[in-house]
Amino acid sequence: MKTFFITLLILLFAGAAFSQDKYDEALANKLGADDYGMRKYVMAFLLRGDKVSEHTPEQRAEIQAGHMANIGKMAEMGKLIVAGPFMGNDELRGIYIFDVQTLEEARALTETDPAIKAGVLKMDLKEWYGSAALIMLPEMYPKVTKKSF
C-alpha cells in the first residue's frame, strides 16, 4: 500500500510538472486568460418566442434567413464565438456565446436579430466563465467546414 501511494505521488508531481511545460504565457495573455486559463463571456439561451404562430411558413423562412445572416455578421465582427441549435423541437432552441464584457453589450447584439425582432425567438442572457481557448474557435471552424448554411 505504501508503494502504491508513493507511485501515485510521483505520478501526480510528474503530471503537474508536465502540464506546466505546456503553458504558453504569450497565448494566455493574447486570449485574456486568467491564471486558470479561463475568462468571462456572455451566453445567450435562445428560446422559442411568443409570436411564432403569428407568422406564415414563408415569413418564418425569411426570418430564419435573416437570423442566419445576422449570426454571420456578429461572427465577422468578432463578437460571436459560438452559435448553434439544440436538437429537437423544444422551447430551448439554441445558444450563442459572445465575446463581450457586459450583458448590455450582448443584449444590443441580440436585438439586431430578425428572429428576436419578430418574436420568433427570445433570449435569456447569462454571464459565463469558460476556457479562454474558446475564443480560438472562429479561427478553427472554417478548417473543418465543407458546407455553409
Contacts in CASP RR format, 6 or more apart in sequence:
PFRMAT RR
TARGET T0000
AUTHOR 0000-0000-0000
METHOD contacts of the structure
MODEL  1
MKTFFITLLILLFAGAAFSQDKYDEALANKLGADDYGMRKYVMAFLLRGD
KVSEHTPEQRAEIQAGHMANIGKMAEMGKLIVAGPFMGNDELRGIYIFDV
QTLEEARALTETDPAIKAGVLKMDLKEWYGSAALIMLPEMYPKVTKKSF
27 33 0 8 1.000
28 37 0 8 1.000
28 132 0 8 1.000
31 37 0 8 1.000
31 39 0 8 1.000
31 132 0 8 1.000
31 133 0 8 1.000
31 135 0 8 1.000
31 136 0 8 1.000
32 39 0 8 1.000
32 132 0 8 1.000
33 39 0 8 1.000
33 132 0 8 1.000
33 133 0 8 1.000
34 132 0 8 1.000
37 131 0 8 1.000
37 132 0 8 1.000
37 133 0 8 1.000
38 129 0 8 1.000
38 130 0 8 1.000
38 131 0 8 1.000
38 132 0 8 1.000
39 129 0 8 1.000
39 130 0 8 1.000
39 131 0 8 1.000
39 132 0 8 1.000
39 135 0 8 1.000
40 101 0 8 1.000
40 127 0 8 1.000
40 128 0 8 1.000
40 129 0 8 1.000
40 130 0 8 1.000
41 81 0 8 1.000
41 97 0 8 1.000
41 98 0 8 1.000
41 99 0 8 1.000
41 100 0 8 1.000
41 127 0 8 1.000
41 128 0 8 1.000
41 129 0 8 1.000
41 130 0 8 1.000
41 134 0 8 1.000
42 97 0 8 1.000
42 98 0 8 1.000
42 100 0 8 1.000
42 102 0 8 1.000
42 103 0 8 1.000
42 105 0 8 1.000
42 106 0 8 1.000
42 125 0 8 1.000
42 126 0 8 1.000
42 127 0 8 1.000
42 128 0 8 1.000
43 95 0 8 1.000
43 96 0 8 1.000
43 97 0 8 1.000
43 98 0 8 1.000
43 125 0 8 1.000
43 126 0 8 1.000
43 127 0 8 1.000
43 128 0 8 1.000
44 95 0 8 1.000
44 96 0 8 1.000
44 97 0 8 1.000
44 98 0 8 1.000
44 106 0 8 1.000
44 110 0 8 1.000
44 123 0 8 1.000
44 124 0 8 1.000
44 125 0 8 1.000
44 126 0 8 1.000
45 92 0 8 1.000
45 94 0 8 1.000
45 95 0 8 1.000
45 123 0 8 1.000
45 124 0 8 1.000
45 125 0 8 1.000
45 126 0 8 1.000
46 85 0 8 1.000
46 92 0 8 1.000
46 93 0 8 1.000
46 94 0 8 1.000
46 95 0 8 1.000
46 96 0 8 1.000
46 121 0 8 1.000
46 122 0 8 1.000
46 123 0 8 1.000
47 91 0 8 1.000
47 92 0 8 1.000
47 93 0 8 1.000
47 121 0 8 1.000
47 122 0 8 1.000
47 123 0 8 1.000
47 124 0 8 1.000
48 90 0 8 1.000
48 91 0 8 1.000
48 92 0 8 1.000
48 93 0 8 1.000
48 120 0 8 1.000
48 121 0 8 1.000
48 122 0 8 1.000
49 119 0 8 1.000
49 120 0 8 1.000
49 121 0 8 1.000
49 122 0 8 1.000
50 119 0 8 1.000
50 122 0 8 1.000
51 118 0 8 1.000
51 119 0 8 1.000
51 120 0 8 1.000
52 60 0 8 1.000
52 119 0 8 1.000
52 120 0 8 1.000
55 63 0 8 1.000
55 118 0 8 1.000
55 120 0 8 1.000
59 118 0 8 1.000
60 120 0 8 1.000
63 114 0 8 1.000
63 115 0 8 1.000
63 118 0 8 1.000
63 120 0 8 1.000
64 115 0 8 1.000
66 114 0 8 1.000
66 115 0 8 1.000
67 113 0 8 1.000
67 114 0 8 1.000
67 115 0 8 1.000
67 120 0 8 1.000
67 121 0 8 1.000
68 149 0 8 1.000
70 112 0 8 1.000
70 113 0 8 1.000
70 114 0 8 1.000
71 80 0 8 1.000
71 83 0 8 1.000
71 96 0 8 1.000
72 80 0 8 1.000
73 112 0 8 1.000
74 80 0 8 1.000
74 83 0 8 1.000
74 96 0 8 1.000
74 98 0 8 1.000
74 109 0 8 1.000
74 112 0 8 1.000
75 83 0 8 1.000
75 138 0 8 1.000
78 99 0 8 1.000
78 138 0 8 1.000
79 98 0 8 1.000
79 99 0 8 1.000
79 100 0 8 1.000
79 109 0 8 1.000
80 96 0 8 1.000
80 97 0 8 1.000
80 98 0 8 1.000
80 99 0 8 1.000
80 109 0 8 1.000
81 97 0 8 1.000
81 98 0 8 1.000
81 99 0 8 1.000
81 134 0 8 1.000
81 135 0 8 1.000
81 137 0 8 1.000
81 138 0 8 1.000
82 95 0 8 1.000
82 96 0 8 1.000
82 97 0 8 1.000
82 134 0 8 1.000
82 137 0 8 1.000
83 94 0 8 1.000
83 95 0 8 1.000
83 96 0 8 1.000
83 97 0 8 1.000
84 94 0 8 1.000
84 95 0 8 1.000
84 96 0 8 1.000
85 93 0 8 1.000
85 94 0 8 1.000
86 92 0 8 1.000
86 93 0 8 1.000
86 94 0 8 1.000
86 95 0 8 1.000
93 121 0 8 1.000
96 106 0 8 1.000
96 110 0 8 1.000
96 123 0 8 1.000
97 128 0 8 1.000
97 134 0 8 1.000
98 105 0 8 1.000
98 106 0 8 1.000
98 109 0 8 1.000
99 135 0 8 1.000
100 106 0 8 1.000
100 109 0 8 1.000
103 125 0 8 1.000
103 127 0 8 1.000
106 125 0 8 1.000
107 123 0 8 1.000
107 125 0 8 1.000
110 116 0 8 1.000
110 123 0 8 1.000
110 125 0 8 1.000
111 117 0 8 1.000
113 121 0 8 1.000
115 121 0 8 1.000
116 122 0 8 1.000
116 123 0 8 1.000
END
